[in-house]
């Protein structure tokens, strides 16, 4: 941790977000696909499948980069996102939902998942969650 309280990875994510805001790019899906292509193989394999599952189950979401990671928005609101394990030197890729996702279930529900390996059953679960998130 630095004196400012952010790790180098966190500072880089903030710089990535500032760059995203300045760019005003229209080809955001192309940027997401390019971002995924640059990931190490283990992250890339999961990320490619996650991207496909999200787009199949919620085609109304627009892919974009958010803090240098793939995210999917409805209008200006990020609904879901994922972060490569390699980006923050963690042992698993993180897939999560923001509060704009319609996942409320009682007084407590999960909003993020660690993914070390993506199975066909996991893809079905994620697809169902993404469909619920955008309803």
C-alpha positions as CSV (number, residue, x, y, z in Angstrom):
1,X,0.0,0.0,0.0
2,X,1.3,3.4,-0.9
3,X,1.2,6.5,1.3
4,X,-2.0,7.6,-0.6
5,X,-3.7,4.4,0.5
6,X,-4.0,2.8,-2.9
7,X,-2.0,-0.1,-4.3
8,X,-0.2,0.3,-7.6
9,X,-3.0,-1.9,-9.2
10,X,-5.7,0.3,-7.8
11,X,-3.9,3.5,-9.0
12,X,-3.7,2.0,-12.5
13,X,-7.4,1.1,-12.4
14,X,-8.2,4.8,-11.5
15,X,-6.0,5.9,-14.4
16,X,-7.7,3.4,-16.7
17,X,-11.1,4.9,-15.7
18,X,-10.0,8.4,-16.3
19,X,-8.8,7.4,-19.8
20,X,-12.1,5.7,-20.5
21,X,-14.0,8.8,-19.6
22,X,-11.9,11.0,-21.8
23,X,-11.9,8.7,-24.8
24,X,-15.6,8.9,-25.6
25,X,-15.1,5.8,-27.8
26,X,-18.1,4.4,-29.7
27,X,-16.6,0.9,-30.3
28,X,-16.8,-0.2,-26.8
29,X,-17.5,-3.9,-27.6
30,X,-14.3,-3.9,-29.7
31,X,-12.4,-2.5,-26.8
32,X,-13.8,-5.2,-24.4
33,X,-12.8,-7.9,-26.9
34,X,-9.3,-6.4,-27.3
35,X,-9.0,-6.2,-23.5
36,X,-10.0,-9.9,-23.1
37,X,-7.6,-10.9,-25.9
38,X,-4.7,-9.3,-23.9
39,X,-5.4,-11.3,-20.7
40,X,-3.2,-14.3,-19.8
41,X,-4.7,-17.6,-21.1
42,X,-6.3,-18.7,-17.9
43,X,-8.2,-15.4,-17.5
44,X,-8.9,-15.1,-21.2
45,X,-10.5,-18.5,-21.5
46,X,-13.0,-17.7,-18.7
47,X,-13.5,-14.1,-19.9
48,X,-14.3,-15.1,-23.5
49,X,-17.0,-17.5,-22.2
50,X,-18.3,-15.0,-19.7
51,X,-18.6,-12.4,-22.4
52,X,-20.6,-14.9,-24.6
53,X,-22.9,-15.9,-21.7
54,X,-23.6,-12.3,-20.8
55,X,-24.3,-11.2,-24.4
56,X,-26.5,-14.3,-25.1
57,X,-28.6,-13.8,-22.0
58,X,-28.8,-10.0,-21.9
59,X,-28.2,-8.7,-25.5
60,X,-29.6,-5.3,-24.4
61,X,-26.5,-4.7,-22.2
62,X,-23.7,-2.7,-23.8
63,X,-20.1,-4.0,-23.3
64,X,-17.7,-1.3,-22.2
65,X,-14.5,-0.9,-20.2
66,X,-14.9,0.1,-16.6
67,X,-11.7,0.7,-14.5
68,X,-9.8,-1.1,-17.2
69,X,-12.0,-4.3,-16.9
70,X,-14.9,-5.6,-19.0
71,X,-18.3,-4.4,-17.9
72,X,-21.9,-4.4,-19.2
73,X,-24.2,-1.4,-19.0
74,X,-27.8,-0.6,-19.3
75,X,-27.8,3.1,-20.3
76,X,-25.2,4.7,-18.1
77,X,-25.5,2.2,-15.3
78,X,-23.0,-0.7,-15.0
79,X,-25.1,-3.9,-14.3
80,X,-22.3,-6.5,-14.2
81,X,-18.5,-6.7,-14.6
82,X,-15.6,-9.0,-14.3
83,X,-11.9,-8.5,-13.2
84,X,-9.1,-10.8,-14.4
85,X,-7.3,-12.6,-11.6
86,X,-4.0,-11.3,-13.2
87,X,-5.1,-7.7,-12.9
88,X,-5.1,-7.6,-9.1
89,X,-2.9,-10.7,-8.6
90,X,-5.7,-12.7,-7.1
91,X,-6.2,-16.5,-7.3
92,X,-9.5,-16.2,-9.1
93,X,-11.4,-14.0,-11.6
94,X,-14.1,-12.0,-10.0
95,X,-17.6,-11.6,-11.6
96,X,-19.9,-9.2,-9.9
97,X,-23.1,-7.1,-10.1
98,X,-23.6,-3.5,-9.2
99,X,-26.7,-2.2,-7.3
100,X,-28.4,-1.5,-10.7
101,X,-28.8,-5.2,-11.1
102,X,-32.3,-6.5,-10.1
103,X,-31.0,-9.3,-7.9
104,X,-32.7,-8.4,-4.6
105,X,-33.7,-11.5,-2.8
106,X,-34.8,-10.9,0.8
107,X,-32.6,-8.9,3.0
108,X,-29.3,-10.4,1.8
109,X,-27.9,-11.8,-1.5
110,X,-24.6,-12.3,-3.2
111,X,-23.3,-9.6,-5.6
112,X,-19.9,-11.1,-6.6
113,X,-18.4,-14.5,-7.3
114,X,-14.9,-15.8,-7.5
115,X,-14.4,-18.0,-10.6
116,X,-11.3,-20.3,-10.7
117,X,-12.8,-22.6,-13.3
118,X,-16.0,-22.0,-15.4
119,X,-18.2,-25.1,-15.8
120,X,-21.2,-25.6,-18.0
121,X,-23.4,-25.5,-14.8
122,X,-21.7,-22.3,-13.8
123,X,-22.5,-20.8,-17.2
124,X,-26.2,-21.7,-16.7
125,X,-26.2,-20.1,-13.3
126,X,-24.5,-16.9,-14.5
127,X,-26.9,-16.8,-17.5
128,X,-29.9,-17.0,-15.2
129,X,-28.4,-14.3,-12.9
130,X,-27.7,-12.0,-15.8
131,X,-31.3,-12.4,-17.1
132,X,-32.7,-11.7,-13.7
133,X,-30.4,-8.7,-13.3
134,X,-31.8,-7.0,-16.4
135,X,-35.5,-7.8,-15.9
